[in-house]
Amino acid sequence: MKPYQLYRLFTGNKDMPNYLIFHVTSICNSKCITCFNWKNLNKKDELTLAEIEKISKHMTHIEYLTLGGGEPFLRKDLSEICKVFYTNNSVRAFSIPTNGLSPDVVKKTTEEILKGCPDALVRVSLSIDGIGELHDHIRGIKGNFEKIWETHNSLQDLKKDYKNLGILAATTFCKHNQDKAIEIYRYIKKEMKIDQYNINYIRGDARNPIMKDVDIEKYEELINYIEINMTQKDNTYIDRLLDLLPILTRREVLRTLRSEERIYECHAGRRMIVIDSFGKVFPCEMLDEKLGNLRDYDYDLKKILELENTRRLLIFIKDKKCNCTWECAIQDSIVYNYKRYPSILKKVMLK
């Protein structure tokens, strides 16, 4: 990410979201017991590429785009979707999570994205919730862990030729893996070649509610361990900043877990927005109330953002009447909390 791109990420648009989370498909070949979106999976009538083009043309520049699902790599035109936003909205940072069940598809599609969006940072995040059978149990698919390794290796092959490819790993912290969390982190750090490791605290309406019975002290133990054992990289200040944000986010998650009220200013619905694969618009992934469907408003997001219902919900969010540990929202709040910049810059400069 170049300095001017980072500047735009931090300053953002005045009247349109700068960060878009777009669930490109509801189709999924996993059965994760931690999934918050399981009730909306494997349904028909998704947005076509032509409809997505219309949505894109009504938006201004988008600095960061996360493409979720379902399993995003099951969308056959995923690379074309990326090219649409790259061309129309100057997206220069893509984040795509994957369950890794289709190594050949992930490799082929990722290379198509890299070729079609040569100036963009493309970050593919491998979902790894355990080692071996534990991972397969949580993800609901036997042999998933072996497929993750195949996907990891195929992405490593790509990285030899594409310096703008980032390979990440992410673990959803839940009841079934909380006692193994440090072991999982050590394994990934030792055995895999990744650029960043993230922890997602289980959230929402999990397929198996028991998974949310988590010990906060074990979460704190894990994030302390990660910070102590992080490898110090000799990289640019911008890279250091991007590495620091997940650390600050995890600390904020921990503070949120121990607070009865929200402790951060949430920019959901303003700086960031969520669109599902059917065109429905939400301020975030945690609030069920949709703002509207783009199909009903000529695919123009701005028309939905100007609705009275949207304004009412944004006031609800601004007044801190909701509270969650969603990492995307928390990290977004850190980015736009200008009062924290001096302390953040100090940490980056002195690392």
C-alpha positions as CSV (number, residue, x, y, z in Angstrom):
1,M,0.0,0.0,0.0
2,K,1.4,3.4,-1.1
3,P,1.4,6.5,1.1
4,Y,-1.3,8.3,-0.8
5,Q,-3.5,5.2,-0.6
6,L,-3.0,5.1,3.2
7,Y,-3.9,8.8,3.4
8,R,-7.2,8.2,1.5
9,L,-7.9,5.2,3.7
10,F,-7.6,7.3,6.9
11,T,-9.4,10.4,5.5
12,G,-12.1,8.7,3.5
13,N,-15.1,10.1,1.6
14,K,-17.3,12.7,3.0
15,D,-20.6,11.2,2.1
16,M,-19.9,7.6,1.0
17,P,-18.3,4.6,2.8
18,N,-14.6,4.2,2.2
19,Y,-14.6,0.5,3.3
20,L,-16.9,-2.0,1.6
21,I,-17.6,-5.5,2.8
22,F,-19.3,-7.3,-0.1
23,H,-20.5,-10.9,0.4
24,V,-20.3,-11.9,-3.3
25,T,-22.0,-15.3,-2.8
26,S,-24.1,-17.2,-0.3
27,I,-22.9,-20.5,-1.6
28,C,-20.7,-22.3,0.8
29,N,-19.1,-25.8,0.9
30,S,-18.3,-25.7,4.6
31,K,-20.5,-26.3,7.7
32,C,-18.7,-24.3,10.3
33,I,-20.2,-24.6,13.7
34,T,-19.0,-21.1,14.5
35,C,-20.6,-19.4,11.5
36,F,-22.7,-16.3,12.2
37,N,-24.2,-16.2,8.7
38,W,-25.4,-19.8,8.4
39,K,-29.1,-19.0,8.0
40,N,-28.4,-17.0,4.8
41,L,-26.2,-19.6,3.0
42,N,-26.8,-21.5,-0.2
43,K,-29.7,-19.4,-1.6
44,K,-30.4,-18.4,-5.2
45,D,-31.0,-15.1,-7.0
46,E,-27.6,-13.5,-6.4
47,L,-26.5,-10.3,-8.0
48,T,-25.2,-10.7,-11.5
49,L,-22.0,-9.2,-12.7
50,A,-24.0,-6.7,-14.7
51,E,-25.8,-5.6,-11.5
52,I,-22.5,-5.4,-9.6
53,E,-21.2,-3.1,-12.4
54,K,-24.2,-0.8,-11.9
55,I,-23.6,-0.7,-8.1
56,S,-19.9,0.1,-8.7
57,K,-20.6,2.9,-11.1
58,H,-22.8,4.7,-8.6
59,M,-20.1,4.7,-5.9
60,T,-17.0,6.9,-5.6
61,H,-13.6,5.6,-4.7
62,I,-13.3,2.6,-2.3
63,E,-10.0,2.2,-0.7
64,Y,-10.5,-1.2,1.0
65,L,-12.7,-4.0,-0.3
66,T,-13.4,-7.3,1.6
67,L,-15.0,-10.0,-0.5
68,G,-16.8,-12.5,1.7
69,G,-19.5,-15.2,1.4
70,G,-20.3,-18.0,1.7
71,E,-17.0,-19.1,0.2
72,P,-16.1,-16.2,-2.2
73,F,-13.9,-18.4,-4.4
74,L,-17.0,-20.4,-5.4
75,R,-18.1,-17.4,-7.3
76,K,-16.8,-18.1,-10.9
77,D,-16.6,-14.5,-11.9
78,L,-14.8,-13.3,-8.7
79,S,-11.8,-12.0,-10.6
80,E,-14.1,-10.0,-12.9
81,I,-15.9,-8.5,-9.8
82,C,-12.5,-7.4,-8.5
83,K,-11.6,-5.8,-11.9
84,V,-14.9,-3.9,-11.8
85,F,-14.1,-2.2,-8.5
86,Y,-10.5,-1.8,-9.4
87,T,-11.4,0.1,-12.6
88,N,-14.5,2.0,-11.5
89,N,-13.6,2.7,-7.8
90,S,-9.8,2.7,-7.7
91,V,-9.7,-0.1,-5.1
92,R,-6.1,-0.8,-4.3
93,A,-6.5,-3.3,-1.4
94,F,-8.6,-6.5,-1.6
95,S,-9.1,-8.9,1.3
96,I,-10.6,-12.4,0.5
97,P,-11.1,-15.1,3.2
98,T,-11.2,-18.7,2.1
99,N,-11.9,-22.1,3.7
100,G,-9.2,-23.5,1.3
101,L,-11.4,-26.4,0.2
102,S,-10.7,-25.7,-3.5
103,P,-6.9,-25.2,-3.8
104,D,-6.8,-25.2,-7.6
105,V,-9.7,-22.7,-7.9
106,V,-8.1,-20.4,-5.3
107,K,-4.8,-20.4,-7.1
108,K,-6.3,-19.8,-10.5
109,T,-8.7,-17.1,-9.4
110,T,-6.1,-15.3,-7.3
111,E,-3.7,-15.2,-10.2
112,E,-6.5,-13.8,-12.4
113,I,-7.1,-11.1,-9.8
114,L,-3.4,-10.3,-9.5
115,K,-3.1,-9.9,-13.3
116,G,-6.3,-7.9,-13.6
117,C,-5.5,-5.6,-10.7
118,P,-1.7,-5.2,-10.9
119,D,-1.4,-2.1,-8.7
120,A,-3.6,-3.6,-5.9
121,L,-2.6,-5.4,-2.7
122,V,-4.5,-8.7,-2.8
123,R,-4.7,-10.4,0.6
124,V,-6.0,-14.0,0.8
125,S,-6.8,-15.1,4.3
126,L,-6.8,-18.9,5.2
127,S,-9.3,-19.8,7.8
128,I,-7.5,-22.1,10.3
129,D,-9.4,-23.0,13.4
130,G,-7.3,-25.9,14.6
131,I,-4.7,-28.5,13.8
132,G,-5.8,-31.7,12.0
133,E,-9.0,-33.2,13.2
134,L,-9.9,-30.2,15.4
135,H,-10.0,-28.0,12.4
136,D,-12.0,-30.5,10.4
137,H,-14.5,-30.8,13.3
138,I,-15.0,-27.0,13.7
139,R,-15.3,-26.5,9.9
140,G,-17.6,-29.4,9.5
141,I,-15.7,-31.0,6.6
142,K,-13.4,-34.1,6.9
143,G,-10.0,-33.5,5.1
144,N,-10.3,-29.7,5.3
145,F,-7.0,-29.3,7.1
146,E,-5.2,-31.1,4.3
147,K,-6.8,-28.9,1.7
148,I,-5.8,-25.8,3.7
149,W,-2.2,-26.9,3.3
150,E,-2.6,-27.5,-0.4
151,T,-4.1,-24.0,-0.8
152,H,-1.2,-22.5,1.3
153,N,1.4,-24.1,-0.9
154,S,-0.3,-23.1,-4.1
155,L,-0.4,-19.5,-2.9
156,Q,3.2,-19.6,-2.0
157,D,4.0,-20.6,-5.6
158,L,2.1,-17.5,-6.8
159,K,3.9,-15.3,-4.4
160,K,7.2,-16.0,-6.2
161,D,5.9,-14.0,-9.2
162,Y,3.5,-11.6,-7.5
163,K,4.9,-9.3,-4.8
164,N,1.5,-7.7,-4.3
165,L,0.0,-11.0,-2.9
166,G,-0.4,-11.2,0.8
167,I,-1.1,-14.6,2.5
168,L,-2.8,-14.4,5.9
169,A,-4.2,-16.8,8.4
170,A,-7.2,-16.3,10.7
171,T,-8.6,-18.3,13.6
172,T,-12.0,-17.9,15.0
173,F,-11.6,-18.1,18.8
174,C,-14.3,-20.3,20.3
175,K,-15.0,-22.8,23.0
176,H,-13.6,-25.8,21.0
177,N,-10.2,-24.3,20.3
178,Q,-9.6,-21.9,23.2
179,D,-7.5,-24.4,25.1
180,K,-5.4,-25.1,21.9
181,A,-5.2,-21.5,20.7
182,I,-1.6,-20.9,21.6
183,E,-0.6,-24.2,20.2
184,I,-2.4,-23.3,16.9
185,Y,-0.6,-20.0,16.7
186,R,2.8,-21.6,17.3
187,Y,2.1,-24.2,14.7
188,I,1.1,-21.7,12.0
189,K,4.0,-19.4,12.9
190,K,6.5,-22.3,12.7
191,E,5.2,-24.4,9.8
192,M,3.5,-21.8,7.4
193,K,4.7,-18.8,5.6
194,I,2.2,-16.1,6.2
195,D,2.3,-12.3,6.2
196,Q,-0.1,-11.8,9.1
197,Y,-2.1,-13.8,11.6
198,N,-5.4,-12.6,12.9
199,I,-7.8,-13.7,15.7
200,N,-11.5,-13.3,15.3
201,Y,-13.5,-13.6,18.5
202,I,-16.6,-15.7,17.8
203,R,-19.6,-13.4,17.2
204,G,-23.2,-13.3,16.2
205,D,-25.8,-16.2,16.0
206,A,-23.4,-19.2,15.8
207,R,-24.7,-22.4,14.2
208,N,-23.8,-24.1,17.5
209,P,-24.4,-21.6,20.3
210,I,-22.2,-23.6,22.7
211,M,-19.2,-22.3,20.7
212,K,-19.8,-18.9,22.3
213,D,-19.2,-20.1,25.8
214,V,-15.7,-18.7,25.8
215,D,-13.3,-17.9,28.7
216,I,-12.2,-14.3,28.3
217,E,-9.0,-14.9,30.3
218,K,-7.9,-17.5,27.8
219,Y,-8.4,-14.9,25.0
220,E,-6.3,-12.4,26.9
221,E,-3.6,-15.1,27.5
222,L,-3.5,-15.8,23.7
223,I,-3.2,-12.1,22.6
224,N,-0.5,-11.5,25.2
225,Y,1.4,-14.5,23.9
226,I,1.1,-13.4,20.3
227,E,2.4,-9.9,21.1
228,I,5.4,-11.2,23.0
229,N,6.3,-13.7,20.3
230,M,5.7,-11.6,17.2
231,T,8.6,-11.5,14.8
232,Q,10.0,-8.1,14.4
233,K,10.1,-7.2,10.7
234,D,12.5,-4.8,9.1
235,N,10.0,-3.1,6.9
236,T,8.5,0.2,6.0
237,Y,6.6,2.5,8.4
238,I,3.4,1.8,6.5
239,D,3.9,-2.0,6.8
240,R,4.5,-1.5,10.5
241,L,1.3,0.4,10.9
242,L,-0.7,-2.3,9.1
243,D,0.9,-4.8,11.5
244,L,0.1,-2.7,14.5
245,L,-3.7,-2.3,13.7
246,P,-4.6,-5.9,14.5
247,I,-2.8,-5.7,17.8
248,L,-4.7,-2.5,18.8
249,T,-7.9,-4.2,17.6
250,R,-7.5,-7.3,19.8
251,R,-6.8,-5.0,22.8
252,E,-10.0,-3.1,22.0
253,V,-11.9,-6.4,21.7
254,L,-10.7,-7.4,25.1
255,R,-11.8,-4.1,26.6
256,T,-15.2,-4.4,24.9
257,L,-15.7,-7.9,26.3
258,R,-15.2,-6.5,29.8
259,S,-17.4,-3.5,29.3
260,E,-21.2,-3.3,29.6
261,E,-21.4,-0.4,27.1
262,R,-19.5,0.2,23.8
263,I,-16.2,1.9,24.5
264,Y,-15.4,3.0,20.9
265,E,-17.1,5.2,18.3
266,C,-18.5,3.0,15.6
267,H,-18.5,4.2,12.0
268,A,-20.7,1.4,10.6
269,G,-23.0,2.8,8.0
270,R,-20.9,5.8,7.4
271,R,-17.2,5.0,6.8
272,M,-18.0,1.3,6.2
273,I,-20.9,-0.6,4.7
274,V,-22.0,-4.2,4.1
275,I,-23.7,-5.5,1.0
276,D,-24.9,-9.1,0.7
277,S,-25.0,-11.2,-2.4
278,F,-28.7,-10.3,-3.0
279,G,-28.2,-6.5,-3.0
280,K,-29.3,-5.9,0.6
281,V,-27.4,-3.2,2.4
282,F,-26.6,-3.3,6.1
283,P,-24.6,-0.9,8.3
284,C,-22.6,-3.9,9.6
285,E,-22.7,-7.7,10.0
286,M,-24.0,-7.7,13.5
287,L,-27.2,-5.6,13.1
288,D,-30.0,-7.6,11.4
289,E,-31.9,-4.5,10.2
290,K,-31.2,-3.8,6.6
291,L,-31.1,-0.3,5.2
292,G,-32.6,-1.3,1.8
293,N,-32.0,-3.4,-1.3
294,L,-30.0,-1.9,-4.1
295,R,-32.3,-3.6,-6.6
296,D,-35.1,-1.3,-5.4
297,Y,-33.1,1.9,-5.7
298,D,-31.6,1.7,-9.1
299,Y,-28.4,0.1,-7.7
300,D,-27.5,3.5,-6.2
301,L,-26.1,3.2,-2.7
302,K,-26.3,6.9,-2.1
303,K,-30.1,6.8,-2.4
304,I,-30.3,4.2,0.4
305,L,-27.9,6.2,2.6
306,E,-30.2,9.2,2.3
307,L,-33.3,7.4,3.5
308,E,-34.9,8.4,6.8
309,N,-34.6,4.8,8.1
310,T,-30.8,4.9,7.4
311,R,-30.5,8.2,9.3
312,R,-32.4,6.8,12.3
313,L,-30.2,3.7,12.4
314,L,-27.0,5.7,12.2
315,I,-28.2,7.8,15.1
316,F,-28.9,4.5,17.0
317,I,-25.3,3.4,16.3
318,K,-23.7,6.8,17.1
319,D,-25.6,6.9,20.4
320,K,-23.9,3.6,21.4
321,K,-27.1,1.7,21.7
322,C,-25.4,-1.4,20.3
323,N,-22.2,-3.2,21.3
324,C,-20.2,-5.9,19.7
325,T,-16.7,-7.3,19.3
326,W,-16.7,-7.3,15.5
327,E,-13.0,-6.8,14.6
328,C,-13.7,-4.9,11.3
329,A,-15.8,-2.3,13.0
330,I,-13.4,-1.9,15.9
331,Q,-10.4,-1.6,13.6
332,D,-12.3,1.0,11.5
333,S,-13.0,2.9,14.7
334,I,-9.2,3.0,15.4
335,V,-8.4,4.3,11.9
336,Y,-10.8,7.2,12.3
337,N,-10.0,8.1,15.9
338,Y,-7.6,10.9,15.1
339,K,-6.9,11.5,18.8
340,R,-5.0,8.2,18.9
341,Y,-2.7,9.1,16.0
342,P,0.2,10.5,18.1
343,S,0.5,7.3,20.3
344,I,0.1,5.1,17.2
345,L,2.7,6.9,15.2
346,K,5.1,6.8,18.2
347,K,4.7,3.0,18.4
348,V,5.3,2.7,14.6
349,M,8.4,4.9,14.7
350,L,10.0,3.3,17.7
351,K,9.3,-0.4,16.8
